[in-house]
Amino acid sequence: MEEFEDIRPYRDEEVRPVVERLLKDVDLSKALAKFEHPLLFKFLPGWITEKVQTTLTKDLAHVQTIHDVQLVIEKYLDKLIESTTSGLTSEGLNKIDKDEPYLFISNHRDISMDPALVNYMIYHHGLDTLQIAIGDNLLKRPFLSDLMRLNKSFLVKRSVQGRDLLKASKQLSAYIHHCIKSGENVWIAQREGRAKDGIDKTETAIIKMLHMADRESILKLTLQESINSLNIVPVSISYEFDPCDRLKAEELHTIETTGKFEKDQNSDVRSILSGIVGDKGEVHVAFGSRIVFSDAVTAEGVALQIDEQIIKNYKLHAVNYLAMEMIQKDYMDFSRLPDLLDTTPGEISQKRSAFKKRLAKIPKKLHPYILNMYANPVIRKSEIGKD
């Protein structure tokens, strides 16, 4: 395991010292206080930060192992699901063998909730919790790195270039294979960065990275053999509402108007917290079938297989069609929505009104990005077979 020392999650014996470090980290308490109690933080920053720190100390007093950490997370996740969603559903878990380790590859809409929801579903299905891939570019604040690595996250080095990037990719590939061979379930996203435009598409670079360890091993496995050995299961996560839709639209608008978007040190923290506590409406997690190839295959072919399952299993919500309706009224007969979604005309009318109210709170210059974000899954569903 020495070869993975700089990217692996924390071990049980490291948990308590890391927790103690986090409890003393004023930046963490400030970030939580500012987000959870913005008004109080504005007028009484020191007092509310101290209150948050006291609560954290109490909640984490008994934590000694990774399992303890995950029990705390589960308790909070139960509350979050109840308070930030109007329903969490799943399908396809019956295809998952509890005695096999899997590499779950999902679409990527939210930094922390995507792996958290997949983890939640497989844990309650009787599987071991996931090892989670997280980009080191998201961990500019030390407390973020500590929090993620306490929750069985391993680091993906995205801040390196040239030879270091090649070396990091080989290390990452070897670590994922090591996890699977050791019986550990793993989660990675189908692409680097979230799909801010609502278009879910697997990057072939991810597939090539997965093959690196086997390709350069003594056995020199083919891509087909390597992919088959990983037990890849595509996962589709569909949120009725994206808590970060405005933040994503602002980023896309800035890129289109200025050519680039510069993150500050709080950007990722803001996105992570918004994704966690923001309203998500109905959420659906669909597990596909294990990908197995009987013949030689290319990275593009593997990516396409993953895409087909993710998009086929993606659950379209009323908001997806309503956004499409606002972009292109003749795209389809939208009067069919009640039958299509197994609901009533009155319910569709209410959802249409709620979506318009949501848009009214967002600057008009961002509306095109928001609408495309929600409408693109509808278009992608119709186009996936044409790629």
C-alpha positions in Angstrom: 0.0 0.0 0.0 3.0 2.3 0.2 2.6 3.2 -3.5 -0.8 4.7 -2.6 0.2 6.5 0.6 -0.5 10.0 -0.8 -3.9 9.3 -2.2 -5.5 6.7 0.0 -8.3 7.3 2.5 -7.5 7.5 6.2 -7.2 4.4 8.3 -8.9 3.7 11.6 -5.7 4.5 13.6 -5.6 7.9 12.0 -9.2 8.9 12.6 -9.1 10.4 16.1 -6.1 12.7 15.5 -7.7 13.9 12.3 -11.0 14.6 14.1 -9.2 16.5 16.8 -7.5 18.6 14.1 -10.8 19.3 12.4 -12.4 20.4 15.7 -9.7 23.0 16.1 -10.0 24.2 12.5 -11.7 27.6 12.8 -12.1 27.7 9.0 -14.3 24.6 9.1 -16.5 26.0 11.8 -16.7 29.4 10.1 -17.7 27.9 6.8 -20.5 25.8 8.5 -21.7 28.8 10.6 -21.8 31.2 7.6 -23.7 28.7 5.5 -26.1 27.4 8.1 -26.8 30.7 9.9 -25.9 33.5 7.4 -27.8 36.3 9.3 -26.4 35.4 12.7 -22.9 35.1 11.2 -23.2 38.6 9.7 -23.9 40.2 13.1 -22.4 37.7 15.6 -19.7 35.7 13.7 -17.6 34.8 16.7 -20.5 33.6 18.8 -22.2 31.5 16.1 -18.9 30.0 15.0 -18.2 29.0 18.6 -21.7 27.4 18.9 -21.1 25.4 15.7 -17.7 24.3 17.0 -19.3 23.1 20.3 -21.9 21.1 18.4 -19.3 19.5 16.3 -17.2 18.5 19.3 -20.3 16.9 20.9 -21.3 15.0 17.8 -17.8 13.7 17.1 -16.8 12.9 20.7 -17.2 9.1 20.3 -15.7 8.8 16.9 -12.7 6.5 16.8 -12.9 4.6 13.5 -14.0 5.0 9.9 -17.1 3.0 10.7 -17.9 5.5 13.5 -17.5 8.4 11.0 -19.8 6.8 8.5 -22.4 6.2 11.2 -22.4 9.9 11.9 -22.7 10.7 8.2 -25.6 8.2 7.8 -27.5 9.9 10.6 -27.0 13.3 9.0 -27.8 11.9 5.5 -31.1 10.4 6.7 -32.1 13.9 8.0 -30.9 15.6 4.7 -32.8 13.2 2.6 -35.9 13.9 4.6 -35.5 17.7 4.6 -34.1 18.4 1.2 -35.9 15.9 -1.0 -39.6 15.2 -1.6 -38.7 11.5 -2.2 -35.7 9.3 -2.9 -36.3 6.2 -5.1 -34.1 3.6 -6.7 -34.1 0.7 -9.2 -31.8 -2.0 -10.4 -30.4 -3.0 -7.0 -31.7 -6.5 -7.5 -29.0 -6.9 -10.2 -26.2 -6.2 -7.7 -24.6 -9.3 -6.2 -23.8 -8.6 -2.5 -20.7 -11.0 -2.7 -19.0 -9.1 -5.6 -17.1 -5.8 -5.5 -18.1 -3.2 -8.1 -16.8 -0.1 -9.8 -19.8 2.2 -9.9 -19.5 4.8 -12.6 -22.2 7.5 -12.4 -23.2 10.7 -14.1 -21.9 13.7 -12.2 -24.2 16.5 -11.1 -23.2 17.2 -7.5 -19.8 17.1 -5.9 -20.7 15.3 -2.6 -24.3 14.1 -3.0 -23.7 11.9 -6.1 -21.4 9.5 -4.3 -23.3 9.9 -1.0 -26.5 8.8 -2.6 -24.9 5.8 -4.4 -23.3 4.9 -1.1 -26.5 5.2 0.8 -28.4 2.9 -1.6 -25.8 0.1 -1.7 -25.2 0.2 2.0 -28.9 -0.3 2.7 -28.9 -3.1 0.1 -26.3 -4.9 2.2 -23.1 -4.0 0.4 -19.9 -2.5 1.9 -19.6 1.3 1.6 -17.7 2.8 -1.2 -14.2 4.0 -1.8 -14.9 7.4 -3.4 -12.8 9.2 -6.0 -12.5 12.9 -5.4 -10.4 15.5 -7.3 -7.7 17.2 -5.4 -8.7 20.5 -7.1 -11.7 20.5 -4.9 -9.7 20.2 -1.7 -7.9 23.6 -1.6 -9.0 24.0 2.0 -7.2 21.6 4.3 -10.4 20.7 6.2 -12.1 19.5 3.0 -9.3 17.0 2.3 -9.6 15.7 5.9 -13.4 15.4 5.7 -13.3 13.6 2.4 -10.5 11.2 3.4 -12.3 10.3 6.6 -15.3 9.2 4.5 -13.2 6.7 2.5 -12.3 9.1 -0.3 -9.1 8.7 -2.3 -7.5 11.6 -4.2 -7.5 12.1 -8.0 -4.5 14.3 -8.8 -5.9 16.9 -11.2 -3.4 19.7 -10.4 -0.4 17.9 -12.1 0.9 18.2 -15.6 3.1 16.4 -18.1 5.0 13.4 -16.8 3.5 13.8 -13.3 0.0 13.6 -14.8 0.9 10.3 -16.5 2.4 9.0 -13.3 -0.6 10.0 -11.3 -3.0 8.3 -13.8 -1.1 5.1 -13.5 -1.2 5.3 -9.7 -4.9 6.0 -9.8 -5.6 3.1 -12.1 -3.5 0.7 -10.0 -5.4 1.9 -6.8 -8.8 1.3 -8.3 -7.8 -2.2 -9.4 -6.3 -2.8 -6.0 -9.6 -1.9 -4.3 -11.6 -4.2 -6.6 -9.2 -7.1 -6.1 -9.4 -6.5 -2.3 -13.2 -6.7 -2.4 -13.8 -3.0 -2.0 -16.6 -1.2 -3.9 -15.5 2.0 -5.7 -17.3 5.1 -7.1 -16.0 7.4 -9.8 -17.7 9.9 -12.0 -18.0 9.4 -15.7 -16.2 12.7 -16.3 -13.9 15.2 -14.7 -16.1 18.0 -13.3 -19.9 18.2 -13.0 -22.1 18.2 -16.1 -23.1 21.8 -15.7 -25.1 21.8 -18.9 -27.0 18.7 -18.1 -25.3 16.6 -20.8 -24.1 13.3 -19.3 -21.2 11.9 -21.4 -18.4 9.6 -20.4 -14.9 10.8 -21.0 -12.8 8.3 -22.9 -9.8 9.5 -20.8 -11.5 7.9 -17.8 -11.7 4.5 -19.6 -8.0 4.7 -20.8 -6.9 5.5 -17.2 -8.7 2.4 -15.9 -6.8 0.3 -18.4 -3.3 1.7 -17.6 -2.5 -0.6 -14.6 -3.4 -3.8 -16.5 -1.9 -2.7 -19.8 1.5 -2.1 -18.2 1.4 -5.1 -15.8 3.2 -8.4 -16.3 0.0 -9.9 -17.7 -0.5 -7.0 -20.2 -4.3 -7.4 -20.2 -6.3 -6.1 -23.1 -8.8 -3.3 -22.6 -11.6 -5.9 -22.8 -10.0 -8.1 -20.1 -9.3 -5.1 -17.9 -12.8 -3.6 -18.1 -14.4 -7.0 -17.5 -12.3 -7.5 -14.4 -13.6 -4.3 -12.8 -17.3 -5.2 -12.6 -18.4 -1.8 -13.9 -22.0 -0.9 -13.2 -23.2 2.4 -14.7 -25.4 4.5 -12.3 -27.9 7.3 -13.2 -28.7 9.9 -10.6 -31.5 12.3 -11.5 -32.4 15.3 -9.3 -35.7 17.0 -10.0 -34.0 20.3 -8.9 -30.3 21.1 -8.9 -29.5 23.1 -5.8 -26.5 24.5 -7.7 -28.3 25.4 -10.9 -27.8 29.1 -10.4 -24.1 28.7 -9.4 -23.5 26.5 -12.5 -25.4 29.0 -14.7 -23.3 31.9 -13.4 -20.1 30.0 -14.2 -21.3 29.1 -17.7 -22.4 32.7 -18.4 -19.0 34.0 -17.1 -17.1 31.6 -19.4 -19.2 32.6 -22.4 -18.9 36.3 -21.8 -15.3 36.6 -20.6 -13.7 33.4 -21.8 -12.8 31.9 -18.3 -14.1 31.4 -14.8 -11.8 31.9 -11.9 -12.7 30.1 -8.6 -12.0 31.7 -5.3 -11.1 29.7 -2.2 -14.7 29.5 -1.2 -16.2 28.5 -4.6 -16.1 24.7 -4.0 -17.1 25.0 -0.4 -20.1 27.0 -1.5 -21.0 24.4 -4.2 -20.6 21.5 -1.8 -22.7 23.0 0.9 -25.4 24.2 -1.5 -25.6 20.7 -3.0 -25.9 19.2 0.4 -28.6 21.4 2.0 -30.4 22.7 -1.1 -33.8 21.6 -2.3 -33.6 18.6 -4.7 -37.2 17.7 -5.1 -37.6 14.1 -6.2 -34.4 12.1 -6.6 -33.9 8.8 -8.4 -30.9 6.5 -8.4 -30.9 3.8 -11.0 -28.3 1.0 -11.2 -27.6 -0.5 -14.6 -26.3 -3.9 -15.5 -22.7 -4.9 -15.2 -20.7 -4.1 -18.4 -19.2 -7.2 -19.9 -17.5 -7.4 -23.4 -17.2 -10.7 -25.3 -15.0 -9.2 -28.0 -12.2 -6.6 -28.4 -13.4 -3.1 -27.6 -12.1 0.5 -27.8 -12.2 3.1 -25.1 -14.9 4.9 -27.2 -16.9 1.7 -27.3 -16.8 1.3 -23.5 -17.7 4.9 -23.0 -20.7 4.5 -25.3 -21.9 1.5 -23.4 -21.8 3.4 -20.1 -23.6 6.4 -21.7 -26.3 4.3 -23.1 -27.2 2.8 -19.7 -26.9 6.0 -17.8 -29.2 7.9 -20.2 -31.6 5.0 -20.7 -32.0 4.7 -16.9 -32.1 8.5 -16.2 -35.5 9.4 -14.8 -37.0 12.5 -16.5 -38.9 14.8 -14.2 -41.7 17.3 -15.2 -39.2 20.1 -14.9 -37.1 18.6 -17.7 -40.0 18.7 -20.1 -41.2 22.1 -18.8 -37.8 23.6 -19.6 -37.9 22.0 -23.0 -41.4 23.5 -23.5 -40.0 27.0 -22.8 -37.1 26.5 -25.2 -39.0 24.8 -28.1 -42.8 24.6 -27.8 -43.1 22.5 -30.9 -40.6 19.9 -29.7 -43.5 17.6 -28.7 -47.1 17.7 -27.7 -46.7 18.9 -24.1 -50.4 18.3 -23.4 -49.4 14.6 -23.1 -47.2 15.3 -20.0 -49.8 14.1 -17.5 -50.1 10.7 -19.2 -46.3 10.5 -19.9 -45.5 11.2 -16.2 -48.5 9.3 -14.8 -49.8 12.4 -13.1 -52.7 14.9 -13.4 -53.0 18.1 -15.5 -53.4 20.0 -12.2 -50.1 18.6 -10.9 -48.3 19.6 -14.1 -49.8 23.1 -13.9 -48.5 23.4 -10.3 -45.0 22.3 -11.3 -45.0 24.7 -14.2 -45.9 27.5 -11.9 -43.3 26.5 -9.3 -40.6 26.3 -12.0 -41.5 29.8 -13.3 -41.2 31.1 -9.7 -37.8 29.5 -9.4 -36.7 31.2 -12.6 -38.1 34.6 -11.4 -35.6 34.6 -8.5 -32.7 34.2 -11.0 -31.4 37.0 -13.2 -32.8 36.7 -16.8 -29.3 36.6 -18.3 -28.9 33.2 -16.7 -32.2 31.8 -17.8 -30.9 30.2 -21.1 -28.3 28.2 -19.2 -30.8 27.1 -16.6 -33.3 26.0 -19.2 -30.7 24.1 -21.2 -29.4 22.5 -18.1 -32.9 21.0 -17.4 -33.9 20.4 -21.0 -30.7 18.6 -22.2 -31.6 15.3 -20.6 -34.8 15.2 -22.7 -32.8 15.8 -25.9 -30.1 13.4 -24.8 -32.6 10.6 -24.2 -33.8 10.9 -27.8 -30.2 11.1 -29.3 -28.3 8.5 -27.4 -28.9 5.8 -30.0 -27.6 8.1 -32.7 -24.1 8.7 -31.3 
